[in-house]
């Protein structure tokens, strides 16, 4: 399903401009919007950015205040804008007597720019209003169009693609034929079942099915407020475009976006309702996008549902409007309301009974309820063999038979996919400690079993 960068965005030529304002190496001149994709092309002037000249002037002033004396190339890189656009804003700032030009340094022909006294005053005022000093933001109405054109729901995976993506994993029979159609439905998915059955592990791997890249803006502009979106802890640059600047210039794409893999955001018991709204830090005067906006055009997994500090009804009710209308309504600190597309594969995951978390009316809004269950002995054997190979252990059928018949059978313990790796790991820890070789024995597996599980009678006695 992956299209690759070249196929998705299309190669573009990138002629250079002359650099009339300065005697320095020519920078890249933007090409028109790539016609075959409809995605945002390199802006050719300030008007193409959708930003006011005064806003861009304030942002340049903040960069100069923090960076000192900078060249056009420096400013172009910091703002993620072509030189011709930055040059136009510099003309404006010179006219307003907020910057001055200084000669090159150490024989360099590159002109350098610095703030005047008037410019420093203006930059300090801008910093008091907003602490954002980064790439030029994208207007929110422009982003809406981009998010729509790269929707994760435009082309769902086929059975062959799903089976290929999970070929290296042991997935209980028939489960993939439920997961696959659920991704094509465009509706929310409710995954439930006992702890340890692989719900989180498998749902996090759903990103494998969407290998095509997406554009993630560094930040959005809502009115006069900048909201940071790109998060290096969440967004991973696409492997086909390690050099983001080079890629943007070669493809004619707007460099205010980062070309990333489709995001996969997982939030667990730490989730609170305020994390689903715009976050503001008064000490830095910065706004951060909520988790679902960072997950846009990707997958958003609410894990361990029912384990949060807030009532599950509050968490679930937050999603009624986004699920039905495919839009999310947010508010910035100024009180301005705005909307963005809600374009995610939304996955609720829990090991609790879904009927204890939500009423039937809410559950009807969710397209698929997928139960993850315990393993069969055959499925457990496949995972056991994989764990042996991973840890450099020779597979011993007799040892596996002992595990299933004696340890699991005598204690009526269900077979879970997380057990083989964990139990073999503990057994090998004991083997290395005693110097007894690299092949676990039944005795070492019993040791691992006692270390891994807490017998119910011992747990009750320990709490008495």
N, C-alpha and C positions, 0 to 999 in steps of 0.2 A: 504493500500500500504506500510505501514511502516513495515520494516523487523525486526527492533530491532537490538541492537548491537550484541548479540550472534549469531543470524542467519546470519547477514551480514559478520561479521569478523571471527566467529568461535572461540571457546575456545582453548587456547594453554597452555601447561604446561610451567613452567619457572624455571629450575634448577638454583642453585646458583653456583658462582665461588668461588675459594678458597681465593682470595685476597693475592697473594704471595708477593706483594710489601710492604704490610703493615699489621699491626696487628689490624684490625678493623672488625666490623660486615660485613659478606660477602654480596655482592651486587648481583643483578640479572644478570644472564648470558643470553644472547639473544638466542631465538629459531630461526630456519630458517623461511623464508618467508611463511606465511600461504598459502598452496597450493590451497585451495578451493576458494580463493578470488583473488590471484595475486596481492594483495595490499602489500605495503612495510613492511617487517618484521623488527624486531630489528636488527641493525647492530652488527656484531660480531667482527669487527676490523675497524680500520680507513678506510681501502680501501672500506669497505662496505658502508660507508657514502657518497662516491663520492667526498670527500674533500681531499685536499692536507694536508699532515702532518704539513707542515709549516703554512698553514692557520689556522688549528685547534690549533696549538701552539700559534699563535698570539692572537686568541680569548681567550684562557685560560689565556694568559698573561694580557689581558685587564680586565678579570674578577678578577684576583689576584690584579691588580693595584687598582681597585675600591673596592674590597671586603676585601683586606688585607690578613690575614692568613686564608686559607680555607682547609677543609678536602676533601677527595675524594668524599664523599657523597654530600658535598656542591657543588662541581664542577659538579658532575653528574646531580644534580637537575637544576643548572643554565644553563647548556648546553643542557639539555634534551637528554642526551646520556647515554647508559649503562656504568657501571663502568669499564668494560674491555676495552672499546674504550678510555675512558678518561685516563685510566692507561697507555695505549700505548703512548698517546700523552705526558703524564708526563715523561715517560722514555726518550722520545725525548728531552724534555726541560731540563731534568737533564743532558743528554749527552752534550747539548749545554751550560750547566752551567748558565741557565737562572732561575732556581728555586732551592730552598734548602728545605730539610725536617726538620721539627721541631717536638719535642716530643709532646706527648699528653698534654692536659690542664686539671688541676684539677682531676688528676688521670685517665683521659680517655686514653684508649689504641689506639684511632684513631690518626694516624699521620696527621700532618698539613703541608701545602705547602705555601711557600712564595717566592716572587721574590728576586733574587740577584740584585746587582747593574747593572750587564749586562742585566738581565731580565727587570728591570725597564726602562732602555734605550730603549730596544726593544719594550716594551709595549707602551711607549709614542709615539714612531715612528708609531706603528700600529694605535693608537688612532688619530694621525694626518691624517692618510690616510682614516680612517673610524671610525665614532663615535659609530658604532653598537656594543653593548655589551648585547647579549641576547642568546636565544637558537641557537644551531648550525643550519645554513641554509641548505636547500635542493637544490642540483643542479637543474637548470631550466629544463634540459633534463629529469631528473627523474620525476619532477613534471608534465611534459607534459603527461607522461605515466599514472600517477595516476589520473590526471584530466580526461583523456579519459576513464579510467575504471569505473569511478563513474559519468559519464555524466548524466545530468538531462534528456537527450532525450532518454535514453535507454529503459525506460518503462513509457509510458504516462498513465494518469488516465482513468478509465472507467466511464461510465455514473453513475453507482451506487456509485462509490467513490466520484465523483463530487457532487452528490446530498447529500450524507452523510456529506461531508465536509461543505456544506452550509445549512444544515438542520436547523440551529438556526438563519438563516438570511432570510430576505424577498428579493428575487431577482425577478425582473420582468419576467413574463412568457416567456419561450423560450430562455432567455439570456444564461443560463447555457449550453444549447445544442449548443451554438456557442462557448462559452469560452472553453468547454471541448475539442472539436476537435482541436482548435487552439493550445492548449498545446501539443497535440500529433504531430502536424505538424513539429515542430522544426524550424518554421519560426517566424519572428518578428510579433508583434501584434500592431495594431493601434486602440486605444480606444478613442472615441470622443463623445461629447454630451454636453448639457448645464451644467453649474456649479451647483454642488449640487446634481447631479443624482447618485452619489455613485461610480464614476469611480475609484478614489484612494482607497476608502474604500474596494471595492471588489477585486481590483487587488492586494492589499497588503495581502489579505487573501489567495491568490493562493498558498502560501507556505504551507498551510494546506494539499495540495494534494501530497506533497512530504515529507513524514515523515521519510524516511530512512536517516541515518547519512552520513556525508561526512568527509573526511580528509582535513583540512586546514593547510598548512604549516605555522610555525611561520615566516619564511623568505625564500627567494630564493637567490641563488648565481648565478649571471650572470658574467662570467669571474672572476674578483676579487671584484666585487661590490655586496654588500648585499642589497636586497630590502625587506623591511618589508611588510608582507601580512596580518597576523592575526591582526584583529582589534576588541578589546572587545566591541566597540560601534556597531559593525555590526555582528560579529560572536558570536553565542550563543552556548555554550557547550550543547551537546545533553542531554536531561533529564535522559536518561538511563546510563549516564556515568559521574556523577558529579565528581568522583575522576578520573581525567584524567590519572595520573601516574599509579594508580592501574589498570585501564582498559588496558593501553598500555602493561603493564607487563603481565597481564593475557591473553591477546589476541595475544601477540607476535608482536604487531604493533610498527612501528617506532615512538618513543615519540617526534620526531621533528614535528609531526603533532598533531593538536588538533581535537578531534572528535566532530563535530558541527552539528547542524541542517543546512539544506540547507539555504544559506544566502538569504535574501530579502533586496535589496538595493534600496532606493527611493531617487532620487535627483530631486529637483524642480527648482524654479526660480533662485536659487543661483548658478546653474551650469554654469561653464565656460569651454572653450575647454581645458585649461591647466589642469583642474581637471581630464581629461581623458588621461593624460600622466603621466609618472613617476615624482613624486614630490621630490625635493631635498631641504633640509634645511641647508644652509651653517653654521648656528650657531651651530648646533648639528652634522653636517656632516652625516646626515641620509637620506636614500632614502625610500619613501613610495610608495606602489603600487597604481595605479589609481583605481577608483571606479569599473570599469568593471572587473578588475582582482580580486578584493576582492569579487565580486559577482559571480565569476566563480562557475559552478555546481549548480547555484541557479537562482534567478530572479532579473533582473535589470529593474527598472521602471523609465523612464524619465517623470516626472510629470510636469504639467503646461507648456507643450511644447509651445513655442512662447512667453513665459513671461521672458525668460532669457535676460541678458544684451547683449548677442551676437546675431547676426542674426540667425534665425532658420536654414537657409541653411548651416551655418557652423557646427551646431550641427548634423544635419542629414547627411551631407556629410562625417562626421567622421565615420559613421557606414556602408558605402557602402561595403568596403572590408571585414570587419568582418562578415557582414551578408551573403556575397556570398561565402567566402572562409572558414568560421568557424575558422579563426585564427586572432589574433590581433598582430600587429607589434609595438614594443616599443623601446625606446632608453634610455640608462642610460647616466649619465653626462660625462663619458669617451668617448662618441660617439659610443659605441658599440650597434649595433642593435640586437634584438632578437625577437622571436615570442613565443606566448603562445596560447593554445586553447581558442577560444571564445565560451565557453559552457554555455550560459545563455538563459533563456526565456526573450527576450528583449521586453519590453512593452513601447510604446509611448502613452502618455495620454494628451489630450488637450480639452479645451472647445471652441476652435476656429475651423473654417472650415478647414479641412485637405487640401483642394485645395489651401488655402491661405498660407500654410506652406511649401508644397512640390509639385513638378510637378508630372505629371502622371507617368513619367519614374521611379521616386523614389518610388511612391506608389505601382507600380507593383511589386517591390521587397519585399513588405510586404505581407505576406500571408493572414492575416485577418484584416479587418476593422470592428470594432464592435461599434455600436452606442448605447449609454446609453440615454434613453429618460425619459420623465416625467412619474409619476405614474398614474395608474387608481385609482378611488375612493376606489375600493376594496383592492388594494395593500396598499393604504394609510391607510386604516382602520386597517390592520394587523400590520403595523408599529406603528400606534397610540396606539393600545392595548399593544404592547410590551413596548412602552415608559411609559405608565401608570403603568404597572407592575414594571418596573425598578425604578420608582420614588415613588412607594407605593400609587398610586392614583387609586381609584375605577373607572372602565370604565363606562362612562355615554354616551349611544348612542345619547341622545338628544344634548349633548354638541358637540359631533363629527359632528352631522348633522348641527348644527349651524355653526361650523367652515367651513365645505365644502360649504354649501349653501349660507351663509351670507358673511363671511369674504373672502373666496376664490372666491366665485361666483361673488360677487359684484365688486371685484377688478380685476377679470380675472387673478388671480395669479395661475401659474401652481403648481401642487402638487409635492413636492420634498421629498425624504426620510430623509433629514436632518431636516425638519421642526418640526415634532412632538416632538422630544426630546428637541429641542431648545425652542419652544414656551411654552411647558408645564413647562420647567425649569424656564423661566422668570415669568410665571404666579404664580408658587409656591414661587418664591422669593418675589413677591408682597403680596401673602397670608401670608407668615411668617412675613413680615414687618408690615402688618395691623392686625395680629393676628386673621385672619378670617377662620381658620381651614385648613384642608388638602385636600379639594376638590375644584378645580378651578371653578369659575363661568363664565358665558358669559362676564361679565364686566371685570374680570381679564384677560380673553383671549383677549378682545379688547385692554386692556392695553399692554399685551405682543405683540400683533400684531403691535401696534403703535411704540413700542420700537424696534422691530425686523426689520421692513421694513421702508424704507425711500420713501415716496410718490414722484413720479417723479416731480410734480409741486413744491414741497418744495425743492427738490434738485436743481432745476433750479433757484429758487428764492435765495437760499443760495449762489449760485455762482455768482449772479448778482452784 
